[in-house]
């Protein structure tokens, strides 16, 4: 089963590992390639309001709808705004918060890491690719466990041999040792990466995590219905800035704030404030605001989240290796690079056995 499942899913595992290794350092690479989307050249004394920057996009780039706004506590960071133009195509913008000047713009779907993420999660094939990738991830988790079973020596006196690579041996021996020995050393981390990856692919897996953590698969809704049903057409030139200020006041800690506009006509605005004072990333509190009046509807501090919700928040930093910063990123990067080699070395092992059987038959 280890052999044939590996041959069947090898190409998918290679693609997932390659794209995953790139995504580990997504922010660092993107910042190096596109610095204009991250930092301003000069830090000013006062920032323009968010509404002023939105007005610039509406006037200069014909943006009809704002979908997301990213603000950062770091004074050197830009505003990042995602909006849809008159053709309903998503555009990603970087704005100098001190001048309101647009520093960079690109179609959202053509951003390099958006494409890489789609490849990693969906093979660029939408829902069908997501099922294929999720199934391959499940197979890979099984292969890791079965690989440990195959690696385990029948006699413990041979354990030392299984823990080292005989670099002086034949190519066939080195290939076998490399596959099995480093597979053992990277087993636990690759298993964690695989299992956390399943949460992105399958609802049933995420429900299982909630059940184990909270005793129920029923999750609190991430959406809150908007109380105001009809737009009162208020003369409000500080709409987004008002939401930002209120969210910042509700959660009085240092953090980055993200404003998410609803994709439908029913629900309210979601605002997330990440607590950057915490050692572990992605610990964000949530607040909901009326999309017409900017009034606060509900606040959900992170400390009141259920255990299942907190585990779900940890899923992403664990999966990407960013949970403890650079050290865990380097570890995640190295093991995903090694995971790329597993389908190749496994194929060579199978090829060697196949050729051996042919030689035996000839004799």
Secondary structure as a PSIPRED ss2 file (coil, helix, strand):
# PSIPRED VFORMAT (PSIPRED V4.0)

   1 X C   1.000  0.000  0.000
   2 X H   0.000  1.000  0.000
   3 X H   0.000  1.000  0.000
   4 X H   0.000  1.000  0.000
   5 X H   0.000  1.000  0.000
   6 X H   0.000  1.000  0.000
   7 X H   0.000  1.000  0.000
   8 X H   0.000  1.000  0.000
   9 X H   0.000  1.000  0.000
  10 X H   0.000  1.000  0.000
  11 X H   0.000  1.000  0.000
  12 X H   0.000  1.000  0.000
  13 X H   0.000  1.000  0.000
  14 X H   0.000  1.000  0.000
  15 X H   0.000  1.000  0.000
  16 X H   0.000  1.000  0.000
  17 X H   0.000  1.000  0.000
  18 X H   0.000  1.000  0.000
  19 X H   0.000  1.000  0.000
  20 X H   0.000  1.000  0.000
  21 X H   0.000  1.000  0.000
  22 X H   0.000  1.000  0.000
  23 X H   0.000  1.000  0.000
  24 X H   0.000  1.000  0.000
  25 X C   1.000  0.000  0.000
  26 X H   0.000  1.000  0.000
  27 X H   0.000  1.000  0.000
  28 X H   0.000  1.000  0.000
  29 X H   0.000  1.000  0.000
  30 X H   0.000  1.000  0.000
  31 X H   0.000  1.000  0.000
  32 X H   0.000  1.000  0.000
  33 X H   0.000  1.000  0.000
  34 X C   1.000  0.000  0.000
  35 X H   0.000  1.000  0.000
  36 X H   0.000  1.000  0.000
  37 X H   0.000  1.000  0.000
  38 X C   1.000  0.000  0.000
  39 X E   0.000  0.000  1.000
  40 X C   1.000  0.000  0.000
  41 X C   1.000  0.000  0.000
  42 X C   1.000  0.000  0.000
  43 X C   1.000  0.000  0.000
  44 X C   1.000  0.000  0.000
  45 X C   1.000  0.000  0.000
  46 X C   1.000  0.000  0.000
  47 X C   1.000  0.000  0.000
  48 X C   1.000  0.000  0.000
  49 X C   1.000  0.000  0.000
  50 X H   0.000  1.000  0.000
  51 X H   0.000  1.000  0.000
  52 X H   0.000  1.000  0.000
  53 X H   0.000  1.000  0.000
  54 X H   0.000  1.000  0.000
  55 X H   0.000  1.000  0.000
  56 X H   0.000  1.000  0.000
  57 X H   0.000  1.000  0.000
  58 X H   0.000  1.000  0.000
  59 X H   0.000  1.000  0.000
  60 X H   0.000  1.000  0.000
  61 X C   1.000  0.000  0.000
  62 X C   1.000  0.000  0.000
  63 X E   0.000  0.000  1.000
  64 X E   0.000  0.000  1.000
  65 X E   0.000  0.000  1.000
  66 X E   0.000  0.000  1.000
  67 X E   0.000  0.000  1.000
  68 X E   0.000  0.000  1.000
  69 X E   0.000  0.000  1.000
  70 X E   0.000  0.000  1.000
  71 X E   0.000  0.000  1.000
  72 X C   1.000  0.000  0.000
  73 X C   1.000  0.000  0.000
  74 X C   1.000  0.000  0.000
  75 X C   1.000  0.000  0.000
  76 X C   1.000  0.000  0.000
  77 X E   0.000  0.000  1.000
  78 X C   1.000  0.000  0.000
  79 X E   0.000  0.000  1.000
  80 X E   0.000  0.000  1.000
  81 X E   0.000  0.000  1.000
  82 X E   0.000  0.000  1.000
  83 X E   0.000  0.000  1.000
  84 X E   0.000  0.000  1.000
  85 X E   0.000  0.000  1.000
  86 X C   1.000  0.000  0.000
  87 X C   1.000  0.000  0.000
  88 X C   1.000  0.000  0.000
  89 X C   1.000  0.000  0.000
  90 X E   0.000  0.000  1.000
  91 X E   0.000  0.000  1.000
  92 X E   0.000  0.000  1.000
  93 X E   0.000  0.000  1.000
  94 X E   0.000  0.000  1.000
  95 X E   0.000  0.000  1.000
  96 X C   1.000  0.000  0.000
  97 X C   1.000  0.000  0.000
  98 X C   1.000  0.000  0.000
  99 X C   1.000  0.000  0.000
 100 X C   1.000  0.000  0.000
 101 X C   1.000  0.000  0.000
 102 X E   0.000  0.000  1.000
 103 X E   0.000  0.000  1.000
 104 X E   0.000  0.000  1.000
 105 X E   0.000  0.000  1.000
 106 X E   0.000  0.000  1.000
 107 X E   0.000  0.000  1.000
 108 X H   0.000  1.000  0.000
 109 X H   0.000  1.000  0.000
 110 X H   0.000  1.000  0.000
 111 X C   1.000  0.000  0.000
 112 X H   0.000  1.000  0.000
 113 X H   0.000  1.000  0.000
 114 X H   0.000  1.000  0.000
 115 X H   0.000  1.000  0.000
 116 X H   0.000  1.000  0.000
 117 X H   0.000  1.000  0.000
 118 X H   0.000  1.000  0.000
 119 X H   0.000  1.000  0.000
 120 X H   0.000  1.000  0.000
 121 X H   0.000  1.000  0.000
 122 X H   0.000  1.000  0.000
 123 X C   1.000  0.000  0.000
 124 X C   1.000  0.000  0.000
 125 X C   1.000  0.000  0.000
 126 X H   0.000  1.000  0.000
 127 X H   0.000  1.000  0.000
 128 X H   0.000  1.000  0.000
 129 X H   0.000  1.000  0.000
 130 X H   0.000  1.000  0.000
 131 X H   0.000  1.000  0.000
 132 X H   0.000  1.000  0.000
 133 X H   0.000  1.000  0.000
 134 X H   0.000  1.000  0.000
 135 X H   0.000  1.000  0.000
 136 X H   0.000  1.000  0.000
 137 X H   0.000  1.000  0.000
 138 X H   0.000  1.000  0.000
 139 X H   0.000  1.000  0.000
 140 X H   0.000  1.000  0.000
 141 X H   0.000  1.000  0.000
 142 X H   0.000  1.000  0.000
 143 X H   0.000  1.000  0.000
 144 X H   0.000  1.000  0.000
 145 X H   0.000  1.000  0.000
 146 X H   0.000  1.000  0.000
 147 X H   0.000  1.000  0.000
 148 X H   0.000  1.000  0.000
 149 X H   0.000  1.000  0.000
 150 X H   0.000  1.000  0.000
 151 X H   0.000  1.000  0.000
 152 X C   1.000  0.000  0.000
 153 X C   1.000  0.000  0.000
 154 X C   1.000  0.000  0.000
 155 X C   1.000  0.000  0.000
 156 X H   0.000  1.000  0.000
 157 X H   0.000  1.000  0.000
 158 X H   0.000  1.000  0.000
 159 X H   0.000  1.000  0.000
 160 X H   0.000  1.000  0.000
 161 X H   0.000  1.000  0.000
 162 X H   0.000  1.000  0.000
 163 X C   1.000  0.000  0.000
 164 X C   1.000  0.000  0.000
 165 X C   1.000  0.000  0.000
 166 X C   1.000  0.000  0.000
 167 X C   1.000  0.000  0.000
 168 X C   1.000  0.000  0.000
 169 X C   1.000  0.000  0.000
 170 X C   1.000  0.000  0.000
 171 X H   0.000  1.000  0.000
 172 X H   0.000  1.000  0.000
 173 X H   0.000  1.000  0.000
 174 X H   0.000  1.000  0.000
 175 X H   0.000  1.000  0.000
 176 X H   0.000  1.000  0.000
 177 X H   0.000  1.000  0.000
 178 X H   0.000  1.000  0.000
 179 X H   0.000  1.000  0.000
 180 X H   0.000  1.000  0.000
 181 X H   0.000  1.000  0.000
 182 X H   0.000  1.000  0.000
 183 X H   0.000  1.000  0.000
 184 X H   0.000  1.000  0.000
 185 X H   0.000  1.000  0.000
 186 X C   1.000  0.000  0.000
 187 X H   0.000  1.000  0.000
 188 X H   0.000  1.000  0.000
 189 X H   0.000  1.000  0.000
 190 X H   0.000  1.000  0.000
 191 X H   0.000  1.000  0.000
 192 X H   0.000  1.000  0.000
 193 X H   0.000  1.000  0.000
 194 X H   0.000  1.000  0.000
 195 X H   0.000  1.000  0.000
 196 X H   0.000  1.000  0.000
 197 X H   0.000  1.000  0.000
 198 X H   0.000  1.000  0.000
 199 X H   0.000  1.000  0.000
 200 X H   0.000  1.000  0.000
 201 X H   0.000  1.000  0.000
 202 X C   1.000  0.000  0.000
 203 X H   0.000  1.000  0.000
 204 X H   0.000  1.000  0.000
 205 X H   0.000  1.000  0.000
 206 X H   0.000  1.000  0.000
 207 X H   0.000  1.000  0.000
 208 X H   0.000  1.000  0.000
 209 X H   0.000  1.000  0.000
 210 X H   0.000  1.000  0.000
 211 X H   0.000  1.000  0.000
 212 X H   0.000  1.000  0.000
 213 X H   0.000  1.000  0.000
 214 X H   0.000  1.000  0.000
 215 X C   1.000  0.000  0.000
 216 X C   1.000  0.000  0.000
 217 X C   1.000  0.000  0.000
 218 X C   1.000  0.000  0.000
 219 X C   1.000  0.000  0.000
 220 X C   1.000  0.000  0.000
 221 X C   1.000  0.000  0.000
 222 X C   1.000  0.000  0.000
 223 X C   1.000  0.000  0.000
 224 X C   1.000  0.000  0.000
 225 X E   0.000  0.000  1.000
 226 X C   1.000  0.000  0.000
 227 X C   1.000  0.000  0.000
 228 X C   1.000  0.000  0.000
 229 X C   1.000  0.000  0.000
 230 X C   1.000  0.000  0.000
 231 X C   1.000  0.000  0.000
 232 X C   1.000  0.000  0.000
 233 X C   1.000  0.000  0.000
 234 X C   1.000  0.000  0.000
 235 X C   1.000  0.000  0.000
 236 X C   1.000  0.000  0.000
 237 X C   1.000  0.000  0.000
 238 X C   1.000  0.000  0.000
 239 X H   0.000  1.000  0.000
 240 X H   0.000  1.000  0.000
 241 X H   0.000  1.000  0.000
 242 X H   0.000  1.000  0.000
 243 X H   0.000  1.000  0.000
 244 X H   0.000  1.000  0.000
 245 X H   0.000  1.000  0.000
 246 X H   0.000  1.000  0.000
 247 X H   0.000  1.000  0.000
 248 X H   0.000  1.000  0.000
 249 X H   0.000  1.000  0.000
 250 X H   0.000  1.000  0.000
 251 X C   1.000  0.000  0.000
 252 X C   1.000  0.000  0.000
 253 X C   1.000  0.000  0.000
 254 X C   1.000  0.000  0.000
 255 X E   0.000  0.000  1.000
 256 X E   0.000  0.000  1.000
 257 X E   0.000  0.000  1.000
 258 X E   0.000  0.000  1.000
 259 X E   0.000  0.000  1.000
 260 X E   0.000  0.000  1.000
 261 X C   1.000  0.000  0.000
 262 X C   1.000  0.000  0.000
 263 X C   1.000  0.000  0.000
 264 X C   1.000  0.000  0.000
 265 X C   1.000  0.000  0.000
 266 X C   1.000  0.000  0.000
 267 X E   0.000  0.000  1.000
 268 X C   1.000  0.000  0.000
 269 X E   0.000  0.000  1.000
 270 X E   0.000  0.000  1.000
 271 X E   0.000  0.000  1.000
 272 X E   0.000  0.000  1.000
 273 X E   0.000  0.000  1.000
 274 X E   0.000  0.000  1.000
 275 X E   0.000  0.000  1.000
 276 X C   1.000  0.000  0.000
 277 X C   1.000  0.000  0.000
 278 X C   1.000  0.000  0.000
 279 X C   1.000  0.000  0.000
 280 X C   1.000  0.000  0.000
 281 X C   1.000  0.000  0.000
 282 X C   1.000  0.000  0.000
 283 X C   1.000  0.000  0.000
 284 X E   0.000  0.000  1.000
 285 X E   0.000  0.000  1.000
 286 X E   0.000  0.000  1.000
 287 X E   0.000  0.000  1.000
 288 X E   0.000  0.000  1.000
 289 X E   0.000  0.000  1.000
 290 X C   1.000  0.000  0.000
 291 X C   1.000  0.000  0.000
 292 X C   1.000  0.000  0.000
 293 X C   1.000  0.000  0.000
 294 X C   1.000  0.000  0.000
 295 X C   1.000  0.000  0.000
 296 X E   0.000  0.000  1.000
 297 X E   0.000  0.000  1.000
 298 X E   0.000  0.000  1.000
 299 X E   0.000  0.000  1.000
 300 X E   0.000  0.000  1.000
 301 X C   1.000  0.000  0.000
 302 X H   0.000  1.000  0.000
 303 X H   0.000  1.000  0.000
 304 X H   0.000  1.000  0.000
 305 X C   1.000  0.000  0.000
 306 X C   1.000  0.000  0.000
 307 X H   0.000  1.000  0.000
 308 X H   0.000  1.000  0.000
 309 X H   0.000  1.000  0.000
 310 X H   0.000  1.000  0.000
 311 X H   0.000  1.000  0.000
 312 X H   0.000  1.000  0.000
 313 X H   0.000  1.000  0.000
 314 X H   0.000  1.000  0.000
 315 X H   0.000  1.000  0.000
 316 X H   0.000  1.000  0.000
 317 X H   0.000  1.000  0.000
 318 X H   0.000  1.000  0.000
 319 X H   0.000  1.000  0.000
 320 X H   0.000  1.000  0.000
 321 X C   1.000  0.000  0.000
 322 X C   1.000  0.000  0.000
 323 X C   1.000  0.000  0.000
 324 X C   1.000  0.000  0.000
 325 X C   1.000  0.000  0.000
 326 X H   0.000  1.000  0.000
 327 X H   0.000  1.000  0.000
 328 X H   0.000  1.000  0.000
 329 X H   0.000  1.000  0.000
 330 X H   0.000  1.000  0.000
 331 X H   0.000  1.000  0.000
 332 X H   0.000  1.000  0.000
 333 X H   0.000  1.000  0.000
 334 X H   0.000  1.000  0.000
 335 X H   0.000  1.000  0.000
 336 X H   0.000  1.000  0.000
 337 X H   0.000  1.000  0.000
 338 X H   0.000  1.000  0.000
 339 X H   0.000  1.000  0.000
 340 X H   0.000  1.000  0.000
 341 X H   0.000  1.000  0.000
 342 X H   0.000  1.000  0.000
 343 X H   0.000  1.000  0.000
 344 X H   0.000  1.000  0.000
 345 X H   0.000  1.000  0.000
 346 X H   0.000  1.000  0.000
 347 X H   0.000  1.000  0.000
 348 X H   0.000  1.000  0.000
 349 X H   0.000  1.000  0.000
 350 X H   0.000  1.000  0.000
 351 X H   0.000  1.000  0.000
 352 X H   0.000  1.000  0.000
 353 X H   0.000  1.000  0.000
 354 X H   0.000  1.000  0.000
 355 X H   0.000  1.000  0.000
 356 X H   0.000  1.000  0.000
 357 X H   0.000  1.000  0.000
 358 X H   0.000  1.000  0.000
 359 X H   0.000  1.000  0.000
 360 X H   0.000  1.000  0.000
 361 X H   0.000  1.000  0.000
 362 X H   0.000  1.000  0.000
 363 X C   1.000  0.000  0.000
